[in-house]
């Protein structure tokens, strides 16, 4: 819009006091609009930019076209930490498109603020501690500051307390305190004031700490104590008591401890009760060698750095029968083969059991109560010896045998002395006296694995996915317990292409295929599998019959071919004799169907037969019509699909696999060719013949040239000799009637007419197998070069001179008169040459027609 003075009262400068609350008015101004602006202001006055950037100001309307700048309170203006001045750019636009942009400068003014405490006093009430008898000294430093950096004054209330504060804010004690006489706590109000009288106050608590002067003493006289071993934690051994002279008129506040760290006992710090904290095992080191425990008990009148006294006491640990017989568990885990002879000694339990009680009367024991599963096959010789022997025969394969591999026997082992296990084994005394003997009967591998079938036969489709399961073999073993049988393939699972076509699960016998099966290559696979129980093994034969599936696509020859046909080819003609021959390794020849899937515009081409044979010919189905514009394409690229589903019934089409082969044909349509012959005036006989000359016959023009040269030499040699003879003889008068020699030279004129032969078809020679090209009208042929495309037909323009002599046609022309000069004949002869050279890509020698001119 146009820049116009719309903001009345701007630019201007205003001030605002720091710490102003939100909504404080800073500056008022008006907006003047054009009389044409009937609707007033389109864009209200807005702060579009501030320098420095801030959100502390905003604009609000006062009514009508009056507005004011106010503080937002976010952030709060601070003279000490924020910029002192802000430049606000205010923008406005009326409804006519006129705009205005002006600057309002706002200066922040300073305001006197209360002093503030810093450090701990700023956030909490500070408590400090002073020991009694401490001489007067500084006890605390007050930290305060004024926002305006003014000098502060410190004061302390009440004035009667024994403390003072200095100008630096340091607080000093003014006396040495006595805890028993002076108050134990003082509350001080600390005030800090600035030069204008603004102040702030905080509270300071001062606690006086008592100190002890006298050492405590023990009043317990006993020094030796006895206690049985294996006492539970918390058992009280003794109560140690002491007193402090400083606390004669009140309960003593003493602290008890054991001077050196002890693993067995602890003492309550307040009551002095000595109790058990750790297990005391008289039968284990170090108590097994030294059962006397010495303790140094210490009493203090303070938790640390107090006055203290010490006393030594001795605790004697007595032995009890608290250990049952202990037997080596590995000694009771043994193995024995099945069918072991009865009476065989198995184990002597006495040699593997012991009692670790220190007192000899507590470590004597006996063996009783043999029981458990299979105990009828074992027996103890006596309760004292502890010898275990076999009394029965165990055979896993025997009918009625329980079939257990492990026999669990229990034997009760008891101390002769009265046992006291409750402290060590609180669950069940009888359980603690029973030991377990585990006897594993080792099975003997007596039988070979046996396959369920001597041979297995599986049938699988040739398109089965790799990794699929095709069957399972299973073998059993009469040994008990059943042996773990593992399966493997030992022979015949591969061929010349794959080492392993099949895989068998070692544990389940599941047979899977590892490579794709092909019915056309191999219809049956035979391999050998082995079942082994790690010691003995047996084998079985597996036959896999591969089921045929239509998984091969038809393969046709040729699969790519290029053809050229004349535009006037008759309907129903087998184009160039072309045919395709298809083969399918897994389909009957009658199953083929032929479709031209792409490129058959106007349906000019069909294949016959279209189904039921593996050989089909390309037929022209309709004529070409380029004159009316129906056909515009001169080159057809046909994509032919050959399927092998001709024999599939309607019922099976939903599941039967259909494969498709593809053949690509390129067909070029050639316009009708024309032949141009230029004749010379005169009587000339032209004989036309097909020229089968190829570039390799380079010797033809050479022989013709050499023959003409020799002929001219023979005719010129006699004339040259006569001239030399006359030059040597003396001149003589001419004699009437003398004989004279007349030589007549006949000049033969040969005119060649070049005809552009079009080779519009190609085929394969049945003897040599090489490809050759031919003209469908004349039958002219030539061998096809591997890199030479089929020649397109270009129509030739025939000059008017070619048809000048009516009734003569292109095969005859007037012979030149004998009286015409030689130069005229040369011109006429030159006129018989072709009017234009062959187009690019055409061969000049093969397929040309030569005109042989008679004299």
KAHU-V927535 format. One record per residue. N is the residue number from 1. RES is the residue in one letter. SS is DSSP state (H for helix, E for strand, C for the rest). OMEGA is omega in radians with two decimals (* if undefined). Layout:
N,RES,SS,OMEGA ; N,RES,SS,OMEGA
//
This chain:
1,X,C,-3.13 ; 2,X,C,3.13 ; 3,X,E,-3.08 ; 4,X,C,3.11 ; 5,X,C,3.11 ; 6,X,C,-3.10 ; 7,X,E,-3.12 ; 8,X,E,-3.10 ; 9,X,C,3.10 ; 10,X,C,0.05 ; 11,X,C,-3.11 ; 12,X,E,3.10 ; 13,X,E,-3.13 ; 14,X,E,-3.14 ; 15,X,E,3.07 ; 16,X,E,-3.08 ; 17,X,E,3.11 ; 18,X,C,-3.13 ; 19,X,C,3.11 ; 20,X,C,3.14 ; 21,X,C,3.11 ; 22,X,C,3.09 ; 23,X,C,3.11 ; 24,X,C,-3.13 ; 25,X,E,-3.13 ; 26,X,E,-3.09 ; 27,X,E,3.11 ; 28,X,E,3.08 ; 29,X,E,-3.12 ; 30,X,E,3.05 ; 31,X,E,3.07 ; 32,X,C,-3.09 ; 33,X,C,3.13 ; 34,X,C,3.08 ; 35,X,C,3.14 ; 36,X,C,-3.13 ; 37,X,C,-3.06 ; 38,X,C,-3.09 ; 39,X,C,3.04 ; 40,X,C,-3.00 ; 41,X,E,3.09 ; 42,X,E,3.09 ; 43,X,E,-3.13 ; 44,X,E,3.11 ; 45,X,E,-3.05 ; 46,X,E,3.05 ; 47,X,E,-3.09 ; 48,X,E,-3.13 ; 49,X,E,3.06 ; 50,X,E,3.14 ; 51,X,E,-0.01 ; 52,X,C,-3.10 ; 53,X,C,-3.13 ; 54,X,C,3.03 ; 55,X,C,-3.08 ; 56,X,C,-3.08 ; 57,X,E,3.10 ; 58,X,E,3.14 ; 59,X,E,3.06 ; 60,X,E,-3.14 ; 61,X,E,3.07 ; 62,X,E,-3.09 ; 63,X,E,-3.11 ; 64,X,C,3.13 ; 65,X,C,3.10 ; 66,X,E,-3.12 ; 67,X,E,3.09 ; 68,X,E,3.06 ; 69,X,E,-3.08 ; 70,X,E,3.05 ; 71,X,E,3.13 ; 72,X,C,-3.10 ; 73,X,C,3.13 ; 74,X,C,0.07 ; 75,X,C,3.06 ; 76,X,C,-3.11 ; 77,X,C,3.13 ; 78,X,C,-3.06 ; 79,X,C,-3.02 ; 80,X,C,-3.01 ; 81,X,C,-3.07 ; 82,X,C,3.08 ; 83,X,C,-3.10 ; 84,X,C,-3.07 ; 85,X,E,3.13 ; 86,X,E,3.06 ; 87,X,E,-3.11 ; 88,X,E,3.06 ; 89,X,E,-3.07 ; 90,X,E,-3.09 ; 91,X,E,3.09 ; 92,X,E,3.09 ; 93,X,E,3.11 ; 94,X,E,-3.03 ; 95,X,C,3.09 ; 96,X,C,3.13 ; 97,X,C,3.10 ; 98,X,C,-3.10 ; 99,X,E,3.07 ; 100,X,E,3.14 ; 101,X,E,-3.13 ; 102,X,E,-3.02 ; 103,X,E,3.00 ; 104,X,E,3.12 ; 105,X,E,-3.13 ; 106,X,E,3.14 ; 107,X,E,-3.13 ; 108,X,E,-3.12 ; 109,X,E,-3.09 ; 110,X,C,3.11 ; 111,X,C,-3.13 ; 112,X,C,-3.09 ; 113,X,C,-3.14 ; 114,X,C,3.01 ; 115,X,C,-3.13 ; 116,X,E,3.04 ; 117,X,E,3.11 ; 118,X,C,-3.12 ; 119,X,H,-3.07 ; 120,X,H,-3.11 ; 121,X,H,3.13 ; 122,X,H,-3.03 ; 123,X,C,-3.08 ; 124,X,C,3.02 ; 125,X,C,-3.06 ; 126,X,E,3.07 ; 127,X,E,3.11 ; 128,X,E,-3.07 ; 129,X,E,-3.12 ; 130,X,E,3.12 ; 131,X,E,3.05 ; 132,X,C,-3.13 ; 133,X,C,3.07 ; 134,X,C,3.14 ; 135,X,C,3.13 ; 136,X,C,-3.11 ; 137,X,C,3.09 ; 138,X,E,-3.08 ; 139,X,E,-3.13 ; 140,X,E,3.09 ; 141,X,E,3.11 ; 142,X,C,-3.14 ; 143,X,C,3.13 ; 144,X,E,-3.11 ; 145,X,E,3.08 ; 146,X,C,3.14 ; 147,X,C,3.14 ; 148,X,C,3.11 ; 149,X,C,3.09 ; 150,X,C,3.13 ; 151,X,C,-3.04 ; 152,X,C,3.13 ; 153,X,E,-3.10 ; 154,X,E,3.08 ; 155,X,E,-3.02 ; 156,X,E,3.07 ; 157,X,E,-0.08 ; 158,X,C,-3.06 ; 159,X,C,-3.07 ; 160,X,C,-3.10 ; 161,X,C,-3.11 ; 162,X,C,3.13 ; 163,X,E,3.10 ; 164,X,E,3.12 ; 165,X,E,-3.08 ; 166,X,C,-3.09 ; 167,X,C,-3.14 ; 168,X,C,-3.10 ; 169,X,C,3.13 ; 170,X,E,3.13 ; 171,X,E,-3.12 ; 172,X,E,2.94 ; 173,X,E,-3.05 ; 174,X,C,-3.13 ; 175,X,C,3.01 ; 176,X,C,-3.02 ; 177,X,C,3.06 ; 178,X,C,-3.01 ; 179,X,C,-3.08 ; 180,X,C,-3.07 ; 181,X,C,-3.05 ; 182,X,C,3.04 ; 183,X,C,-3.11 ; 184,X,C,-3.08 ; 185,X,E,3.09 ; 186,X,E,3.11 ; 187,X,E,-3.07 ; 188,X,E,3.03 ; 189,X,E,-3.11 ; 190,X,E,-3.12 ; 191,X,E,3.08 ; 192,X,E,-3.00 ; 193,X,E,3.09 ; 194,X,C,-3.08 ; 195,X,C,-3.13 ; 196,X,C,3.08 ; 197,X,C,3.07 ; 198,X,C,-3.07 ; 199,X,E,3.05 ; 200,X,E,-3.04 ; 201,X,E,3.03 ; 202,X,E,-3.11 ; 203,X,E,3.11 ; 204,X,E,3.12 ; 205,X,E,3.13 ; 206,X,E,3.13 ; 207,X,E,3.11 ; 208,X,E,-3.08 ; 209,X,E,-3.14 ; 210,X,C,3.03 ; 211,X,C,-3.12 ; 212,X,C,-3.11 ; 213,X,C,-3.05 ; 214,X,C,3.12 ; 215,X,C,3.09 ; 216,X,E,3.13 ; 217,X,E,-3.10 ; 218,X,E,3.06 ; 219,X,C,3.07 ; 220,X,C,-3.05 ; 221,X,C,-3.07 ; 222,X,C,-3.11 ; 223,X,C,-3.10 ; 224,X,E,-3.14 ; 225,X,E,3.10 ; 226,X,E,-3.11 ; 227,X,E,3.09 ; 228,X,E,3.09 ; 229,X,C,3.06 ; 230,X,C,3.03 ; 231,X,C,-3.12 ; 232,X,C,3.11 ; 233,X,C,-3.12 ; 234,X,C,3.11 ; 235,X,C,-3.09 ; 236,X,E,3.11 ; 237,X,E,-3.12 ; 238,X,E,3.03 ; 239,X,E,-3.11 ; 240,X,C,-3.11 ; 241,X,C,3.12 ; 242,X,E,3.13 ; 243,X,E,3.13 ; 244,X,E,3.13 ; 245,X,H,-3.13 ; 246,X,H,-3.07 ; 247,X,H,-3.10 ; 248,X,C,-3.05 ; 249,X,C,-3.13 ; 250,X,C,3.13 ; 251,X,C,-3.11 ; 252,X,C,3.05 ; 253,X,C,-3.08 ; 254,X,C,-3.12 ; 255,X,E,-3.12 ; 256,X,E,3.09 ; 257,X,E,3.02 ; 258,X,E,-2.97 ; 259,X,C,3.12 ; 260,X,C,-3.12 ; 261,X,C,-3.10 ; 262,X,C,-3.07 ; 263,X,C,-3.04 ; 264,X,C,-3.00 ; 265,X,E,3.01 ; 266,X,E,-3.13 ; 267,X,E,3.14 ; 268,X,C,-3.06 ; 269,X,C,-3.05 ; 270,X,C,-3.05 ; 271,X,C,-3.11 ; 272,X,C,3.13 ; 273,X,E,3.10 ; 274,X,E,-3.08 ; 275,X,E,-3.12 ; 276,X,E,3.10 ; 277,X,C,-3.12 ; 278,X,C,-3.12 ; 279,X,C,3.09 ; 280,X,C,-3.12 ; 281,X,C,-3.09 ; 282,X,C,-3.05 ; 283,X,C,-3.12 ; 284,X,C,3.08 ; 285,X,C,-0.02 ; 286,X,C,-3.07 ; 287,X,C,3.12 ; 288,X,C,3.13 ; 289,X,C,-3.09 ; 290,X,C,-3.11 ; 291,X,C,-3.12 ; 292,X,E,-3.12 ; 293,X,E,3.13 ; 294,X,E,-3.12 ; 295,X,E,3.03 ; 296,X,E,-3.13 ; 297,X,E,-3.10 ; 298,X,E,3.08 ; 299,X,E,-3.12 ; 300,X,E,3.09 ; 301,X,C,3.06 ; 302,X,C,-3.11 ; 303,X,C,3.10 ; 304,X,C,3.12 ; 305,X,C,3.10 ; 306,X,C,3.07 ; 307,X,C,-2.99 ; 308,X,E,3.02 ; 309,X,E,-3.09 ; 310,X,E,3.12 ; 311,X,E,3.12 ; 312,X,E,3.06 ; 313,X,E,-3.14 ; 314,X,E,3.10 ; 315,X,E,3.14 ; 316,X,E,-3.12 ; 317,X,E,-3.13 ; 318,X,E,-3.13 ; 319,X,C,3.02 ; 320,X,C,3.11 ; 321,X,C,-3.05 ; 322,X,C,-3.13 ; 323,X,C,3.00 ; 324,X,C,3.08 ; 325,X,C,3.11 ; 326,X,E,-3.10 ; 327,X,E,3.13 ; 328,X,C,-3.05 ; 329,X,H,3.13 ; 330,X,H,3.13 ; 331,X,H,-3.11 ; 332,X,H,3.01 ; 333,X,E,-3.04 ; 334,X,E,-3.11 ; 335,X,E,3.08 ; 336,X,E,-3.11 ; 337,X,E,3.04 ; 338,X,C,-3.12 ; 339,X,C,3.07 ; 340,X,C,-3.05 ; 341,X,C,3.08 ; 342,X,C,-3.11 ; 343,X,C,-3.14 ; 344,X,C,3.12 ; 345,X,E,-3.07 ; 346,X,E,-3.07 ; 347,X,E,3.04 ; 348,X,E,-3.05 ; 349,X,H,-3.07 ; 350,X,H,-3.10 ; 351,X,H,-3.07 ; 352,X,H,3.13 ; 353,X,E,3.12 ; 354,X,E,3.07 ; 355,X,C,-3.00 ; 356,X,C,3.08 ; 357,X,C,-3.08 ; 358,X,C,-3.10 ; 359,X,C,-3.13 ; 360,X,H,-3.14 ; 361,X,H,-3.11 ; 362,X,H,-3.09 ; 363,X,C,3.03 ; 364,X,C,-3.08 ; 365,X,E,-3.14 ; 366,X,E,-3.08 ; 367,X,E,-3.14 ; 368,X,E,2.93 ; 369,X,E,3.04 ; 370,X,E,-3.13 ; 371,X,E,3.13 ; 372,X,E,-3.11 ; 373,X,C,-3.13 ; 374,X,C,-3.11 ; 375,X,H,3.12 ; 376,X,H,3.10 ; 377,X,H,-3.11 ; 378,X,E,3.13 ; 379,X,E,3.04 ; 380,X,E,-3.14 ; 381,X,C,3.12 ; 382,X,C,3.14 ; 383,X,C,-3.10 ; 384,X,C,-3.04 ; 385,X,C,-3.11 ; 386,X,C,3.13 ; 387,X,E,-3.12 ; 388,X,E,-3.13 ; 389,X,E,3.09 ; 390,X,E,-3.14 ; 391,X,C,-3.11 ; 392,X,C,3.13 ; 393,X,C,-3.13 ; 394,X,C,3.11 ; 395,X,C,-3.05 ; 396,X,C,-3.08 ; 397,X,C,-3.10 ; 398,X,C,3.12 ; 399,X,C,-3.13 ; 400,X,C,3.10 ; 401,X,C,-3.10 ; 402,X,C,3.07 ; 403,X,C,3.14 ; 404,X,C,3.11 ; 405,X,C,-3.08 ; 406,X,E,3.07 ; 407,X,E,-3.13 ; 408,X,E,3.14 ; 409,X,E,3.08 ; 410,X,E,3.10 ; 411,X,E,3.11 ; 412,X,E,3.09 ; 413,X,E,-3.05 ; 414,X,E,2.97 ; 415,X,E,3.06 ; 416,X,C,3.09 ; 417,X,C,3.14 ; 418,X,C,-3.08 ; 419,X,C,3.08 ; 420,X,C,-3.04 ; 421,X,C,-2.97 ; 422,X,C,-3.11 ; 423,X,C,-3.08 ; 424,X,C,3.13 ; 425,X,C,-2.99 ; 426,X,C,-3.01 ; 427,X,C,-3.04 ; 428,X,C,-3.09 ; 429,X,H,-3.11 ; 430,X,H,3.11 ; 431,X,H,-3.10 ; 432,X,H,-3.10 ; 433,X,C,-3.07 ; 434,X,E,3.05 ; 435,X,E,-3.10 ; 436,X,E,3.12 ; 437,X,E,-3.11 ; 438,X,E,-3.13 ; 439,X,E,3.13 ; 440,X,E,3.10 ; 441,X,E,-3.11 ; 442,X,E,3.07 ; 443,X,C,3.09 ; 444,X,C,-3.11 ; 445,X,C,-3.04 ; 446,X,C,-2.99 ; 447,X,C,3.08 ; 448,X,C,3.00 ; 449,X,C,-3.12 ; 450,X,E,3.06 ; 451,X,E,3.13 ; 452,X,C,3.08 ; 453,X,C,3.08 ; 454,X,C,3.10 ; 455,X,E,-3.12 ; 456,X,E,3.12 ; 457,X,E,3.14 ; 458,X,E,3.06 ; 459,X,E,-3.05 ; 460,X,E,3.12 ; 461,X,E,-3.11 ; 462,X,C,3.14 ; 463,X,C,3.10 ; 464,X,C,-3.09 ; 465,X,C,3.07 ; 466,X,C,-3.10 ; 467,X,C,-3.11 ; 468,X,C,3.07 ; 469,X,E,-3.11 ; 470,X,E,3.12 ; 471,X,E,-3.11 ; 472,X,E,3.02 ; 473,X,C,-3.08 ; 474,X,C,3.11 ; 475,X,E,3.14 ; 476,X,E,3.14 ; 477,X,C,-3.08 ; 478,X,C,3.12 ; 479,X,C,3.08 ; 480,X,C,-0.04 ; 481,X,C,-3.07 ; 482,X,C,3.14 ; 483,X,C,3.05 ; 484,X,C,-3.09 ; 485,X,C,3.08 ; 486,X,E,-3.07 ; 487,X,E,3.10 ; 488,X,E,3.05 ; 489,X,E,-3.03 ; 490,X,E,-3.11 ; 491,X,E,2.94 ; 492,X,C,-3.06 ; 493,X,C,-3.12 ; 494,X,C,3.06 ; 495,X,C,-3.07 ; 496,X,C,-3.13 ; 497,X,C,-3.08 ; 498,X,C,3.09 ; 499,X,C,-3.12 ; 500,X,C,3.06 ; 501,X,C,-3.08 ; 502,X,E,3.11 ; 503,X,E,3.13 ; 504,X,E,3.11 ; 505,X,C,-3.09 ; 506,X,C,-3.05 ; 507,X,C,-3.05 ; 508,X,C,-3.10 ; 509,X,C,-3.12 ; 510,X,E,-3.10 ; 511,X,E,3.14 ; 512,X,E,3.13 ; 513,X,E,3.14 ; 514,X,C,-3.12 ; 515,X,C,-3.10 ; 516,X,C,3.10 ; 517,X,C,-3.11 ; 518,X,C,-3.13 ; 519,X,C,-3.09 ; 520,X,C,3.14 ; 521,X,C,-3.12 ; 522,X,C,-3.12 ; 523,X,C,-3.06 ; 524,X,E,3.07 ; 525,X,E,3.12 ; 526,X,E,3.10 ; 527,X,E,-3.03 ; 528,X,E,3.08 ; 529,X,E,-3.11 ; 530,X,E,3.02 ; 531,X,E,-3.06 ; 532,X,E,3.03 ; 533,X,C,3.13 ; 534,X,C,3.11 ; 535,X,C,-3.12 ; 536,X,C,-3.09 ; 537,X,E,3.07 ; 538,X,E,-3.05 ; 539,X,E,3.07 ; 540,X,E,-3.12 ; 541,X,E,3.10 ; 542,X,E,3.08 ; 543,X,E,3.11 ; 544,X,E,3.09 ; 545,X,E,3.14 ; 546,X,E,-3.13 ; 547,X,E,-3.07 ; 548,X,C,3.06 ; 549,X,C,3.12 ; 550,X,C,-3.14 ; 551,X,C,3.12 ; 552,X,C,3.10 ; 553,X,C,3.07 ; 554,X,C,3.09 ; 555,X,E,-3.02 ; 556,X,E,3.11 ; 557,X,E,-0.06 ; 558,X,C,3.10 ; 559,X,C,3.00 ; 560,X,E,-3.10 ; 561,X,E,3.12 ; 562,X,E,-3.12 ; 563,X,E,3.01 ; 564,X,E,-3.11 ; 565,X,E,3.07 ; 566,X,E,-3.10 ; 567,X,C,-3.07 ; 568,X,C,-3.13 ; 569,X,C,-3.05 ; 570,X,C,3.09 ; 571,X,C,-3.13 ; 572,X,C,-3.12 ; 573,X,C,2.96 ; 574,X,E,-2.97 ; 575,X,E,3.11 ; 576,X,E,-3.10 ; 577,X,E,-3.04 ; 578,X,E,3.04 ; 579,X,E,3.05 ; 580,X,E,3.14 ; 581,X,E,-3.02 ; 582,X,E,3.09 ; 583,X,E,3.10 ; 584,X,C,-3.02 ; 585,X,C,-3.10 ; 586,X,C,3.13 ; 587,X,C,3.09 ; 588,X,C,3.11 ; 589,X,H,-3.14 ; 590,X,H,-3.06 ; 591,X,H,-3.04 ; 592,X,C,2.97 ; 593,X,E,-3.02 ; 594,X,E,3.11 ; 595,X,E,2.94 ; 596,X,E,-2.98 ; 597,X,E,-3.08 ; 598,X,E,2.95 ; 599,X,C,-3.08 ; 600,X,C,3.14 ; 601,X,H,-3.14 ; 602,X,H,3.01 ; 603,X,H,3.14 ; 604,X,C,-2.96 ; 605,X,E,3.03 ; 606,X,E,3.04 ; 607,X,E,3.14 ; 608,X,E,-0.05 ; 609,X,C,-3.12 ; 610,X,C,3.13 ; 611,X,E,3.01 ; 612,X,C,-3.14 ; 613,X,C,3.08 ; 614,X,C,3.09 ; 615,X,E,3.13 ; 616,X,E,-3.07 ; 617,X,E,3.12 ; 618,X,E,-3.04 ; 619,X,E,3.01 ; 620,X,E,-3.04 ; 621,X,C,-3.13 ; 622,X,C,-3.09 ; 623,X,C,3.07 ; 624,X,C,3.14 ; 625,X,C,3.11 ; 626,X,C,-3.05 ; 627,X,C,-3.13 ; 628,X,C,-3.13 ; 629,X,C,3.12 ; 630,X,C,3.09 ; 631,X,C,3.09 ; 632,X,C,-3.07 ; 633,X,C,3.13 ; 634,X,C,3.13 ; 635,X,E,3.14 ; 636,X,E,3.04 ; 637,X,E,-3.06 ; 638,X,E,3.01 ; 639,X,E,-3.03 ; 640,X,E,3.07 ; 641,X,E,3.11 ; 642,X,E,3.13 ; 643,X,E,-3.10 ; 644,X,C,-3.08 ; 645,X,C,-3.05 ; 646,X,C,-3.07 ; 647,X,C,-3.10 ; 648,X,C,3.13 ; 649,X,C,-3.13 ; 650,X,C,-3.12 ; 651,X,C,-3.06 ; 652,X,C,-3.02 ; 653,X,C,-3.10 ; 654,X,C,-3.08 ; 655,X,C,-3.07 ; 656,X,C,3.10 ; 657,X,C,3.11 ; 658,X,C,3.12 ; 659,X,C,-3.04 ; 660,X,E,2.99 ; 661,X,E,-3.06 ; 662,X,E,3.05 ; 663,X,E,3.14 ; 664,X,E,3.14 ; 665,X,E,3.05 ; 666,X,E,-3.06 ; 667,X,E,3.09 ; 668,X,E,3.11 ; 669,X,E,-3.07 ; 670,X,E,3.06 ; 671,X,C,-3.13 ; 672,X,C,-3.13 ; 673,X,C,3.08 ; 674,X,C,3.13 ; 675,X,C,-3.13 ; 676,X,C,3.10 ; 677,X,C,3.14 ; 678,X,C,-3.13 ; 679,X,C,3.12 ; 680,X,C,3.08 ; 681,X,C,3.14 ; 682,X,C,-3.09 ; 683,X,E,-3.13 ; 684,X,E,3.11 ; 685,X,E,-3.11 ; 686,X,E,3.08 ; 687,X,E,-3.10 ; 688,X,E,3.07 ; 689,X,E,3.12 ; 690,X,E,3.14 ; 691,X,C,3.10 ; 692,X,C,-3.11 ; 693,X,C,3.10 ; 694,X,C,-3.12 ; 695,X,C,-3.12 ; 696,X,C,3.14 ; 697,X,C,-3.11 ; 698,X,C,-3.03 ; 699,X,H,-3.09 ; 700,X,H,3.12 ; 701,X,H,-3.13 ; 702,X,H,-3.14 ; 703,X,H,3.12 ; 704,X,H,3.13 ; 705,X,H,-3.14 ; 706,X,H,3.13 ; 707,X,H,3.11 ; 708,X,H,3.13 ; 709,X,H,3.13 ; 710,X,H,3.13 ; 711,X,H,3.10 ; 712,X,H,3.12 ; 713,X,H,-3.14 ; 714,X,H,3.14 ; 715,X,H,-3.09 ; 716,X,H,-3.09 ; 717,X,H,3.12 ; 718,X,H,-3.13 ; 719,X,H,-3.14 ; 720,X,H,3.12 ; 721,X,H,3.12 ; 722,X,H,3.13 ; 723,X,H,3.12 ; 724,X,H,-3.13 ; 725,X,H,3.14 ; 726,X,H,3.13 ; 727,X,H,-3.13 ; 728,X,H,-3.09 ; 729,X,C,3.09 ; 730,X,C,3.14 ; 731,X,C,3.12 ; 732,X,C,3.14 ; 733,X,C,-3.13 ; 734,X,C,3.13 ; 735,X,C,3.13 ; 736,X,C,3.09 ; 737,X,C,3.11 ; 738,X,C,-3.10 ; 739,X,C,3.09 ; 740,X,C,3.11 ; 741,X,C,3.09 ; 742,X,C,3.11 ; 743,X,C,3.10 ; 744,X,C,3.14 ; 745,X,C,3.10 ; 746,X,C,3.13 ; 747,X,C,3.14 ; 748,X,C,3.12 ; 749,X,C,-3.14 ; 750,X,C,3.13 ; 751,X,C,3.13 ; 752,X,C,3.10 ; 753,X,C,-3.10 ; 754,X,C,3.10 ; 755,X,E,-3.13 ; 756,X,E,-3.13 ; 757,X,C,-3.11 ; 758,X,C,3.09 ; 759,X,C,-2.99 ; 760,X,C,3.10 ; 761,X,E,3.09 ; 762,X,E,-3.11 ; 763,X,E,-3.13 ; 764,X,E,3.12 ; 765,X,C,-3.06 ; 766,X,C,-3.10 ; 767,X,C,-3.06 ; 768,X,C,-3.10 ; 769,X,C,-3.13 ; 770,X,C,3.13 ; 771,X,E,3.06 ; 772,X,E,3.12 ; 773,X,E,-3.13 ; 774,X,E,3.04 ; 775,X,C,-3.03 ; 776,X,C,-3.14 ; 777,X,C,-3.05 ; 778,X,C,-3.09 ; 779,X,C,3.12 ; 780,X,C,-3.08 ; 781,X,E,2.99 ; 782,X,E,3.09 ; 783,X,E,-3.12 ; 784,X,C,3.05 ; 785,X,C,-3.07 ; 786,X,C,-3.10 ; 787,X,C,-3.09 ; 788,X,C,3.12 ; 789,X,C,3.09 ; 790,X,C,-3.02 ; 791,X,C,2.98 ; 792,X,C,3.13 ; 793,X,C,3.07 ; 794,X,C,3.14 ; 795,X,C,-3.14 ; 796,X,C,3.06 ; 797,X,C,-3.11 ; 798,X,C,-3.13 ; 799,X,C,-3.12 ; 800,X,H,3.14 ; 801,X,H,-3.13 ; 802,X,H,-3.13 ; 803,X,H,-3.08 ; 804,X,C,-3.12 ; 805,X,C,-3.12 ; 806,X,C,3.13 ; 807,X,C,-3.13 ; 808,X,C,-3.12 ; 809,X,C,-3.14 ; 810,X,C,-3.10 ; 811,X,C,-3.12 ; 812,X,E,3.08 ; 813,X,E,3.13 ; 814,X,E,3.10 ; 815,X,C,3.13 ; 816,X,C,3.11 ; 817,X,C,-3.13 ; 818,X,C,-3.09 ; 819,X,C,-3.13 ; 820,X,C,3.13 ; 821,X,C,-3.11 ; 822,X,H,-3.14 ; 823,X,H,3.13 ; 824,X,H,3.13 ; 825,X,H,3.13 ; 826,X,H,3.13 ; 827,X,H,-3.13 ; 828,X,H,3.13 ; 829,X,H,3.13 ; 830,X,H,-3.12 ; 831,X,H,-3.13 ; 832,X,C,3.13 ; 833,X,C,-3.11 ; 834,X,C,-3.12 ; 835,X,C,-3.11 ; 836,X,C,3.09 ; 837,X,C,3.10 ; 838,X,C,3.13 ; 839,X,C,-3.10 ; 840,X,C,3.14 ; 841,X,C,3.11 ; 842,X,C,3.10 ; 843,X,C,-3.08 ; 844,X,C,-3.07 ; 845,X,C,-3.14 ; 846,X,C,3.08 ; 847,X,C,3.11 ; 848,X,E,3.06 ; 849,X,E,3.13 ; 850,X,E,3.09 ; 851,X,E,3.10 ; 852,X,E,-3.04 ; 853,X,E,3.06 ; 854,X,C,-3.13 ; 855,X,C,*
//
